[in-house]
Amino acid sequence: MLKHGDEVRVTVDRLAYGGRGVGRLDGFVVFVAGAAPGDVVRARIVRARRRYAEAEVVAVEVASADRVEPRCPHFGPCGGCVWQHVAYAAQADAKGAIVRESLAHLGGIAEAVVHPIVPAPDPWYYRNKMEFSFHPDGVLGLHSRGEWNRIVPIEACLLQSPESVALVGAVRAFARRHGLTAYDPKTHAGFLRSLVIREARGTGDRLVGLVTSPGPFAFSSAFVEEVVGVVPGATGIVRGIVTAASEGAPPSLVETLHGSCTLEERVAGLRFRIGLDTFFQTSTAQAARMVEYVVARAQPLASARVVDLYCGVGTFALPLSRAGGRVVGIELVPASVDAASANAALNGLDGVEFTAGDARLMLPAVVAAHGTPDVLVLDPPRAGAGGKVMRKIGRSGARRIIYVSCNPTTLAPDLKEVLPFGYSLVDVQPFDLFPQTHHVEAIAVLERQA
């Protein structure tokens, strides 16, 4: 029986969702952080369980052909990336395999057709949004890997843009120069919480947000000067005020310090206004591909009844409407519903309406009012839709279901819930929106059998 501190020699055969390599010792599973598929490593056990153990690499004895030198100097301590040591082609292959394994092991759908993953056009500098956290020690950066109470001071980052890294350095120096304190979640004291940088890849707009605790911000004008000095074309500079004690709570108020409180992004020929805390797909290039895929799989759309659950600001609802669908979007967050309606008006679309409410409660009412959907699209959060919502979807009788997932481990059990209502899984298409990480998106299409 393995125990904490033991060192073992393990051959790693694959990568698991969560980022670790997977090896076996006489059939016993060992998850190894920092490994690449094909590595033979000496690893130290950090946690032992009855059915598996977790370990970290002590030394790579035989390096995999897929192991590469990480490009970022912060790789390892920083939690922003976990797979920079793995060649990108192997990352993409691993994500496709994770989708297949999740469907088989968590959903019981062993014969699912899973197409080859759509890789990112560029595995570097692809993010349109980054959030950097302040720490009471005066640090501004990204959370340390596996330690959410520690922040790695970022001097370089290959995920967003060189300009965003320069801005992080400037804001860090600004905070120190003006004696601004960082929020401490233990004592609830301190002012600065995070720095949010959004970059619209379709327009070049940039929105910079300083998230703080309540209270006067005497240096707001100086902050604007600092940001404009680094990002001269900043579309907007805002301050988000968080009143809740929770570190991850959204702002209850957003103040515009300079320019606009939103930026404009363009995806698949449509315009979207995005604010400080608006949810939007993090990779603009891959979001456009996913939108085109969903519209293509929803055809024919001429006068089709479409329901879009978890519609957000209309990322899928608007292009489905433009293609001819009569769309009703359902979203829990009223602010997102308002933004979706504004985006519909911005694009001159009147064949779409949005309603605020819980998907489980609102779906039956929408079906009763508008009839059985020809197409039902859902894009739930990472936790998935859950059994109650999926059974409501099954009872809706929708002819086709298009499930956009950001988590294969919740996609699989969600699909399992709806299959008994007469649906069959046609196929699944993975997309890589997050190179250098284990995250993978997948779009599953289901058809109702006659």
C-alpha positions in Angstrom: 0.0 0.0 0.0 1.5 3.3 -1.0 1.8 6.1 1.5 2.7 9.8 1.6 6.3 10.4 0.8 6.9 7.1 -1.1 8.8 7.5 -4.4 7.8 5.3 -7.3 8.7 4.8 -10.9 5.7 5.4 -13.2 5.1 5.3 -16.9 2.6 7.9 -17.8 0.2 6.9 -20.6 -2.3 9.8 -20.9 -3.5 13.1 -19.5 -6.6 13.4 -17.3 -9.2 16.1 -17.0 -7.7 18.4 -14.3 -4.3 18.4 -15.9 -2.4 15.5 -14.3 -0.8 12.6 -16.1 -2.1 9.1 -15.5 0.1 6.0 -14.8 -0.4 2.6 -13.2 1.5 0.5 -10.8 0.3 -3.1 -11.1 -3.1 -1.7 -12.0 -3.2 0.9 -9.3 -3.8 4.4 -10.7 -1.3 7.1 -9.9 -2.1 10.7 -11.0 1.1 12.6 -11.6 1.2 16.4 -11.7 3.7 17.8 -14.2 4.0 14.7 -16.3 3.6 14.4 -20.1 2.1 11.3 -21.9 4.9 8.9 -22.6 7.1 10.1 -19.8 8.8 7.6 -17.4 9.1 9.5 -14.1 10.2 9.1 -10.6 7.4 10.6 -8.6 6.7 11.3 -4.9 3.3 10.3 -3.4 1.6 13.4 -1.9 -1.8 11.8 -1.2 -2.7 8.1 -1.0 -6.3 6.8 -1.3 -7.8 3.3 -1.4 -8.2 3.3 -5.2 -5.6 5.8 -6.4 -2.7 8.0 -5.4 -1.6 11.5 -6.3 2.0 12.3 -6.9 4.4 15.0 -8.2 7.4 14.5 -10.5 10.8 14.3 -8.8 12.7 13.5 -11.9 12.0 12.7 -15.6 13.9 9.5 -16.3 12.8 9.1 -19.9 11.3 12.1 -21.5 8.3 11.7 -23.8 8.6 12.8 -27.4 5.6 15.1 -26.6 7.5 16.9 -23.8 8.6 20.5 -24.7 10.3 23.3 -22.9 7.8 25.7 -21.3 7.9 29.2 -22.8 6.8 31.1 -19.8 9.2 31.9 -16.9 6.4 31.5 -14.4 5.3 28.0 -15.5 5.1 25.7 -12.6 4.2 28.0 -9.7 1.6 29.9 -11.7 -1.9 28.4 -11.9 -2.7 30.0 -15.3 -1.3 27.1 -17.3 -0.6 23.4 -16.5 0.3 22.0 -19.9 3.0 24.2 -21.3 5.4 21.3 -21.0 3.3 19.3 -23.5 3.4 19.8 -27.3 0.3 21.5 -28.5 -0.7 18.6 -30.8 -0.6 16.2 -27.9 -2.6 18.6 -25.7 -5.4 18.7 -28.4 -5.3 14.9 -28.7 -5.6 14.5 -24.9 -8.6 16.8 -24.8 -10.4 14.8 -27.5 -9.6 11.6 -25.5 -10.9 13.2 -22.3 -14.3 13.9 -24.0 -14.6 10.3 -25.3 -13.6 8.9 -21.9 -16.0 11.1 -20.0 -18.9 10.0 -22.2 -18.1 6.4 -21.8 -17.3 6.3 -18.1 -19.6 9.0 -16.7 -22.4 8.8 -19.2 -22.4 5.2 -20.2 -22.2 6.3 -23.9 -19.4 4.1 -25.1 -20.2 4.2 -28.8 -20.5 8.0 -29.1 -19.2 9.5 -32.3 -16.6 12.1 -31.2 -15.1 14.0 -34.1 -11.4 15.2 -34.0 -11.0 18.3 -31.9 -11.0 21.7 -33.6 -7.6 23.1 -32.4 -7.0 26.7 -31.6 -5.6 28.7 -34.6 -2.9 30.0 -32.2 -2.2 28.4 -28.8 -0.6 31.6 -27.5 -2.0 35.1 -26.8 -5.6 33.9 -27.4 -7.5 35.1 -24.4 -9.7 38.2 -24.7 -10.1 38.5 -20.9 -7.7 38.1 -18.0 -8.2 38.8 -14.3 -5.2 39.5 -12.1 -5.5 39.4 -8.3 -4.0 41.7 -5.6 -2.5 40.2 -2.5 -2.0 41.9 0.9 1.8 41.5 0.4 1.7 44.0 -2.4 1.7 41.4 -5.2 -0.4 41.6 -8.4 -0.6 38.5 -10.5 -2.3 35.1 -10.9 -3.2 32.6 -8.3 -0.5 30.0 -7.5 -1.2 26.5 -8.8 -3.4 24.7 -6.2 -2.9 27.5 -3.6 -5.7 30.1 -3.8 -4.3 32.1 -0.9 -1.1 32.8 -2.8 -0.5 35.0 -5.8 2.4 34.7 -8.3 3.8 38.2 -9.3 3.5 38.2 -13.1 6.2 39.8 -15.1 5.3 37.8 -18.3 2.3 36.0 -19.6 1.6 34.4 -23.0 -2.1 34.1 -22.7 -3.5 37.5 -23.5 -1.2 40.2 -25.0 2.1 41.9 -24.2 0.2 45.1 -23.6 -1.8 43.4 -20.8 1.4 42.3 -19.0 2.8 45.8 -19.3 -0.3 47.2 -17.7 -0.1 44.7 -14.8 3.4 46.0 -14.1 2.3 49.6 -14.3 -0.7 49.1 -12.0 1.4 47.2 -9.5 3.8 50.1 -9.3 0.9 52.6 -9.1 -0.6 50.8 -6.1 2.8 50.8 -4.3 3.5 54.4 -5.1 0.2 55.6 -3.7 0.1 53.2 -0.7 -3.1 51.4 -1.8 -3.8 48.3 0.3 -5.0 45.0 -1.1 -8.1 43.3 0.2 -7.5 40.5 2.7 -10.3 37.9 2.6 -9.4 36.8 6.2 -9.7 40.2 7.8 -12.0 41.8 5.1 -9.7 44.9 5.3 -8.0 46.5 2.3 -9.0 48.3 -0.9 -7.7 46.7 -4.1 -9.2 43.3 -5.2 -8.4 42.6 -8.9 -7.4 44.1 -12.2 -9.6 43.0 -15.2 -8.4 43.5 -18.8 -10.7 42.8 -21.7 -9.5 43.0 -25.3 -11.9 42.7 -28.2 -10.2 40.8 -31.0 -12.8 41.7 -33.6 -12.5 45.5 -33.1 -9.3 46.2 -31.1 -11.3 47.8 -28.2 -9.9 47.5 -24.7 -11.7 47.8 -21.4 -9.7 48.0 -18.2 -11.4 47.5 -14.8 -10.0 48.0 -11.3 -12.1 46.1 -8.9 -12.1 47.4 -5.3 -13.8 47.4 -2.0 -16.2 50.3 -1.2 -14.9 53.7 -0.3 -13.5 56.8 -1.9 -10.8 56.4 -4.6 -8.8 59.6 -4.3 -6.4 58.6 -7.1 -8.9 57.8 -9.8 -7.7 60.5 -12.1 -4.1 59.4 -11.6 -5.1 55.8 -12.3 -6.7 56.8 -15.6 -3.5 58.6 -16.6 -1.4 55.5 -15.7 -3.6 53.2 -17.8 -3.8 55.6 -20.8 0.0 55.9 -20.6 0.4 52.2 -21.2 -2.8 51.6 -23.3 -3.3 54.9 -25.2 -6.3 53.6 -27.1 -8.2 52.2 -24.1 -11.9 52.3 -25.0 -13.0 52.4 -21.4 -11.6 52.5 -17.8 -13.9 51.5 -15.0 -14.0 50.8 -11.3 -16.0 47.8 -10.1 -17.1 48.1 -6.5 -17.6 44.8 -4.6 -19.5 45.1 -1.3 -19.6 41.3 -0.5 -16.9 39.7 1.7 -16.4 36.9 -0.8 -13.3 37.2 -2.9 -15.0 36.1 -6.1 -18.2 38.1 -5.7 -19.2 40.2 -8.7 -19.3 44.0 -8.5 -22.5 45.6 -7.2 -21.7 48.9 -8.9 -19.5 49.9 -11.9 -18.2 53.5 -12.2 -17.0 54.8 -15.5 -13.7 56.6 -15.0 -12.8 57.2 -18.6 -14.5 56.6 -22.0 -17.1 53.9 -22.2 -18.2 51.3 -19.6 -18.3 48.6 -22.4 -16.3 47.5 -25.4 -17.6 46.2 -28.6 -16.7 42.7 -29.9 -17.6 41.3 -33.3 -18.2 37.5 -33.7 -19.5 35.9 -36.9 -20.5 39.3 -38.3 -22.5 40.3 -35.2 -21.8 43.1 -32.7 -21.7 42.5 -29.0 -21.4 45.1 -26.2 -19.5 43.6 -23.3 -19.0 45.1 -19.9 -16.6 44.5 -17.0 -18.4 41.4 -15.6 -20.2 40.2 -18.8 -19.8 36.5 -19.5 -18.4 36.0 -23.0 -16.4 33.1 -24.6 -12.7 33.8 -23.7 -11.4 32.9 -27.2 -13.0 35.1 -29.8 -11.6 33.1 -32.7 -12.9 29.8 -31.4 -16.2 31.4 -30.3 -16.8 32.4 -33.9 -16.2 28.8 -35.0 -18.6 27.4 -32.4 -21.3 29.9 -33.4 -21.0 28.8 -37.0 -21.1 25.2 -36.0 -24.2 25.6 -33.9 -26.1 27.5 -36.6 -25.1 24.9 -39.2 -26.3 22.0 -37.0 -29.6 23.8 -36.1 -30.6 24.0 -39.8 -33.2 24.3 -41.2 -34.0 27.5 -39.3 -36.5 29.3 -41.4 -39.3 30.1 -39.0 -38.1 27.3 -36.7 -39.0 27.6 -33.0 -35.7 27.9 -31.0 -35.1 28.0 -27.3 -31.7 29.1 -26.0 -31.1 28.2 -22.3 -28.4 30.0 -20.4 -28.3 32.4 -23.3 -26.1 35.0 -21.7 -25.7 38.1 -23.8 -27.0 36.3 -26.9 -23.9 34.7 -28.2 -25.9 31.9 -29.9 -29.4 33.4 -29.8 -28.5 36.3 -32.1 -26.9 34.3 -34.9 -29.7 31.7 -34.7 -32.2 34.6 -35.1 -30.3 36.1 -38.0 -30.4 32.7 -39.7 -34.2 32.7 -39.5 -35.1 31.1 -36.2 -37.8 32.5 -33.9 -35.7 32.5 -30.8 -36.5 32.8 -27.1 -33.5 33.1 -24.8 -33.7 32.2 -21.1 -31.1 33.6 -18.7 -31.0 33.7 -14.9 -29.1 37.0 -14.6 -31.3 40.0 -15.4 -28.3 42.2 -16.4 -27.4 39.6 -19.0 -31.0 39.6 -20.3 -30.8 43.4 -20.6 -27.5 43.2 -22.4 -28.8 40.5 -24.8 -31.8 42.6 -25.7 -29.6 45.6 -26.3 -27.3 43.4 -28.5 -30.3 42.3 -30.5 -31.3 45.9 -31.1 -27.7 46.8 -31.9 -27.8 44.2 -34.7 -31.3 45.1 -35.9 -32.8 41.7 -35.0 -36.4 41.5 -34.0 -37.0 37.8 -34.2 -35.6 37.1 -30.8 -36.8 37.8 -27.3 -35.2 37.2 -23.9 -36.6 36.4 -20.5 -35.0 36.3 -17.0 -35.5 33.3 -14.8 -34.3 29.9 -13.7 -34.1 27.5 -16.7 -35.8 24.7 -14.8 -38.8 27.0 -14.0 -39.0 29.0 -17.2 -38.6 26.3 -19.9 -42.1 24.7 -19.4 -43.7 28.2 -19.4 -41.9 29.1 -22.7 -42.9 25.8 -24.3 -46.5 26.3 -23.3 -46.5 29.8 -24.7 -44.5 29.2 -27.9 -45.0 25.5 -28.7 -42.6 22.5 -28.9 -39.1 23.7 -29.9 -37.7 22.6 -33.2 -34.2 23.3 -31.7 -33.2 23.7 -28.1 -29.7 25.1 -27.4 -28.1 25.1 -24.0 -24.8 26.5 -22.8 -24.7 25.9 -19.1 -22.0 26.8 -16.6 -19.1 24.5 -15.7 -21.3 22.7 -13.1 -23.6 21.6 -16.0 -27.4 21.8 -16.3 -28.2 19.1 -13.8 -30.7 16.3 -13.8 -33.8 18.4 -13.1 -33.1 20.8 -16.0 -32.2 17.9 -18.4 -35.4 16.1 -17.6 -37.4 19.3 -18.2 -35.6 19.5 -21.6 -36.5 15.9 -22.3 -40.2 16.6 -21.5 -40.1 19.6 -23.8 -40.1 17.3 -26.8 -37.6 19.4 -28.7 -36.8 17.9 -32.1 -33.1 18.6 -31.8 -30.9 19.5 -28.7 -27.6 21.2 -29.1 -25.6 21.1 -25.9 -22.6 23.5 -25.7 -20.4 22.2 -22.8 -17.3 23.7 -21.1 -16.9 20.6 -18.9 -17.0 17.0 -20.3 -17.4 15.6 -16.8 -20.8 17.3 -16.4 -21.8 17.0 -20.1 -21.7 13.2 -19.9 -24.1 12.7 -16.9 -26.4 15.5 -18.3 -26.7 13.6 -21.6 -27.4 10.4 -19.8 -30.4 12.1 -18.1 -32.1 13.1 -21.4 -31.5 9.9 -23.5 -34.5 8.0 -21.9 -36.9 10.6 -23.3 -36.5 9.3 -26.8 -33.3 11.0 -27.8 -30.2 9.6 -29.4 -26.8 11.2 -29.4 -25.8 12.0 -33.0 -22.3 13.2 -32.4 -20.0 15.4 -30.4 -17.5 18.0 -31.6 -14.8 19.1 -29.2 -13.2 22.6 -29.6 -10.1 23.8 -27.8 -10.6 27.3 -26.4 -8.0 27.1 -23.7 -4.6 25.9 -25.0 -2.0 25.2 -22.3 -4.8 24.1 -19.9 -6.9 21.0 -19.5 -10.2 22.8 -20.3 -12.1 21.7 -23.3 -15.4 22.7 -24.9 -17.6 20.2 -26.7 -20.9 20.5 -28.7 -23.2 17.5 -28.5 -26.1 17.1 -30.9 -29.1 14.9 -30.0 -32.1 14.1 -32.1 -35.6 13.0 -30.9 -36.6 9.6 -32.4 -40.0 9.5 -34.2 
